[in-house]
Amino acid sequence: MGELILLRHGETEWSRTRRHTGRTDVPLTARGEDQARALRGALGGRRVLRTVASPAERARRTAALAGLPVDDVDPDLWEWDYGGYEGITSAAIREDRPGWYLWDDGVVPGDADHPGETVEQVGRRADAVLARVRPLLAGDDGGEGSDGGGDGGDVVLVAHGHVLRVLTARWLGLEPARGRSFALETGTVSTLGAEHGRPVITAWNVPAP
């Protein structure tokens, strides 16, 4: 069985300043592009069957600089829709809502382009992604005549901090909000796999070499 490789995109100006970046397509900074290029070294020797990216340019650009041709663009890998908190830092939100914490308190609705999501809705998107990639990891591409007996290989997901944290929780069979436990920095690689047939984290939040 292959591993699921998670790449968080490189730094953007908004990630650098801790602004919530959901559907706003902010480009990589120069440092973010350097981070993405450095990810090439973390993927050497991997048998990558497919690379799937968020529609965001910052994710697709990260994949390209890391030397990964994107096979699929999956809308379910978009970052959490932060609604009315798009572009705002946690510190600024707490000026009006003392003690606010995204994972517990959620977001407020925004405009038509940023209606907002609950963590449960993000979890359902993560479940949909996992349902599509698990057959590849197991060596069953779902094609005609496939018996699931292949060797499988690695699948790379290039996406965003919060959605990848929720996806990791769901991989482990946890509630979506347990993604709070998995801090994830920009330009890092993490891997999800199995031990004795049980889902595990095999590496987490590793900066590129």
Solvent accessible surface area in square Angstrom, and as a share of the most:
residue,aa,sasa,rsa
1,M,133,0.59
2,G,8,0.08
3,E,39,0.18
4,L,0,0.00
5,I,1,0.00
6,L,2,0.01
7,L,0,0.00
8,R,38,0.14
9,H,7,0.03
10,G,0,0.00
11,E,14,0.06
12,T,1,0.00
13,E,76,0.34
14,W,41,0.15
15,S,18,0.12
16,R,134,0.49
17,T,52,0.30
18,R,164,0.60
19,R,90,0.33
20,H,18,0.08
21,T,19,0.11
22,G,0,0.00
23,R,68,0.25
24,T,42,0.25
25,D,69,0.36
26,V,16,0.09
27,P,93,0.59
28,L,20,0.10
29,T,29,0.17
30,A,84,0.65
31,R,137,0.50
32,G,0,0.00
33,E,41,0.18
34,D,84,0.44
35,Q,30,0.13
36,A,0,0.00
37,R,107,0.39
38,A,36,0.28
39,L,0,0.00
40,R,138,0.50
41,G,55,0.53
42,A,33,0.25
43,L,18,0.09
44,G,64,0.62
45,G,91,0.87
46,R,87,0.32
47,R,144,0.53
48,V,49,0.28
49,L,69,0.34
50,R,89,0.32
51,T,3,0.02
52,V,10,0.05
53,A,0,0.00
54,S,0,0.00
55,P,30,0.19
56,A,0,0.00
57,E,72,0.32
58,R,2,0.01
59,A,0,0.00
60,R,91,0.33
61,R,89,0.32
62,T,0,0.00
63,A,0,0.00
64,A,59,0.46
65,L,20,0.10
66,A,4,0.03
67,G,35,0.34
68,L,17,0.08
69,P,108,0.68
70,V,50,0.29
71,D,85,0.44
72,D,57,0.30
73,V,73,0.42
74,D,14,0.07
75,P,88,0.56
76,D,32,0.17
77,L,0,0.00
78,W,49,0.17
79,E,9,0.04
80,W,1,0.00
81,D,4,0.02
82,Y,5,0.02
83,G,2,0.02
84,G,29,0.28
85,Y,19,0.07
86,E,28,0.13
87,G,11,0.11
88,I,64,0.33
89,T,36,0.21
90,S,32,0.21
91,A,71,0.55
92,A,40,0.31
93,I,6,0.03
94,R,96,0.35
95,E,143,0.64
96,D,127,0.66
97,R,86,0.31
98,P,116,0.73
99,G,65,0.62
100,W,5,0.02
101,Y,80,0.30
102,L,10,0.05
103,W,15,0.05
104,D,91,0.47
105,D,64,0.33
106,G,18,0.17
107,V,30,0.17
108,V,57,0.33
109,P,109,0.69
110,G,36,0.34
111,D,89,0.46
112,A,101,0.78
113,D,107,0.55
114,H,32,0.14
115,P,82,0.51
116,G,19,0.19
117,E,23,0.11
118,T,69,0.40
119,V,16,0.09
120,E,92,0.41
121,Q,73,0.32
122,V,0,0.00
123,G,1,0.01
124,R,148,0.54
125,R,32,0.12
126,A,0,0.00
127,D,53,0.28
128,A,32,0.25
129,V,1,0.00
130,L,2,0.01
131,A,66,0.52
132,R,122,0.45
133,V,5,0.03
134,R,98,0.36
135,P,50,0.32
136,L,16,0.08
137,L,0,0.00
138,A,48,0.37
139,G,21,0.20
140,D,41,0.21
141,D,101,0.52
142,G,63,0.61
143,G,36,0.35
144,E,187,0.84
145,G,78,0.75
146,S,47,0.30
147,D,132,0.68
148,G,33,0.32
149,G,62,0.60
150,G,42,0.40
151,D,123,0.64
152,G,9,0.08
153,G,6,0.05
154,D,13,0.07
155,V,0,0.00
156,V,0,0.00
157,L,0,0.00
158,V,0,0.00
159,A,0,0.00
160,H,2,0.01
161,G,6,0.05
162,H,34,0.15
163,V,0,0.00
164,L,0,0.00
165,R,34,0.13
166,V,0,0.00
167,L,0,0.00
168,T,0,0.00
169,A,0,0.00
170,R,65,0.24
171,W,7,0.02
172,L,44,0.22
173,G,60,0.57
174,L,48,0.24
175,E,121,0.54
176,P,14,0.09
177,A,23,0.18
178,R,114,0.41
179,G,0,0.00
180,R,86,0.31
181,S,68,0.44
182,F,29,0.12
183,A,61,0.47
184,L,12,0.06
185,E,77,0.35
186,T,19,0.11
187,G,4,0.04
188,T,6,0.03
189,V,15,0.09
190,S,0,0.00
191,T,7,0.04
192,L,0,0.00
193,G,2,0.02
194,A,50,0.39
195,E,103,0.46
196,H,175,0.78
197,G,69,0.67
198,R,174,0.64
199,P,59,0.37
200,V,39,0.22
201,I,56,0.28
202,T,66,0.38
203,A,36,0.28
204,W,57,0.20
205,N,42,0.22
206,V,64,0.37
207,P,96,0.61
208,A,24,0.19
209,P,119,0.75
